[in-house]
Amino acid sequence: MWYECKIKYSRIDEEERTKTFNQAYLFDALSFTEAEARATEEMRQYISTDFKISNIKVANFAEICPNESGDRWFKCKLSCISFDEDKGAERKANSYILVQANDVKDAFDVLANSLTDTVGDFEIPSVVESPILDVFPYYDNEEEEAPVNEEAPEGFVPVENISKNEETKIEA
């Protein structure tokens, strides 16, 4: 689940004036508590002064669409169109997708390209710049190793023991 966290901090500018910022960031977390912990941990790396988390809320994004060449985030409304045969009318199911792009047109194009394999009909009725400055997906740094079973079942041949040229016969 994605959580939008607002981080409030102050910084002194070139003219020796204190300027206060309240900026939004997006964190992938399982709970509000985890989102707060992740926000605190990540922001310590970027903000050298004191800061506080002024707000945390569940973000209503169905999907995040990162784009390496983009420098801003855009909130795109996606309407999936289906036909209700009982009522004889079209139905639209709306969802929001966060897209990383350089401008509104680029965000529209990135989203449209990501949906090229979509079977159903859709519209993109709105694309607006989001106040979110950065997105922090969850990465598990530890790779889980599969337990090693010393005693393999009868007839079992581990994959690493099969040569590329050797044919394996599977008996039913």
Number of C-alpha atoms within 10 A of each C-alpha: 17 24 26 22 26 20 20 16 18 15 15 10 9 7 6 8 10 11 10 11 13 15 16 21 18 22 25 19 20 12 13 17 11 14 23 19 12 18 25 16 11 13 15 13 8 8 13 10 9 10 16 13 17 13 14 20 13 16 15 14 16 13 13 16 15 17 16 7 9 15 13 20 26 25 21 23 18 21 18 15 15 14 12 11 8 6 8 8 10 10 13 16 10 15 14 20 18 25 26 27 24 16 17 20 11 15 26 20 13 18 23 16 10 11 12 8 8 9 7 9 11 17 13 15 11 14 21 15 18 15 13 18 12 15 19 15 13 13 7 7 6 6 6 7 6 6 6 7 7 6 7 10 8 6 8 8 11 8 7 7 7 11 9 8 6 7 8 10 6 6 5 3
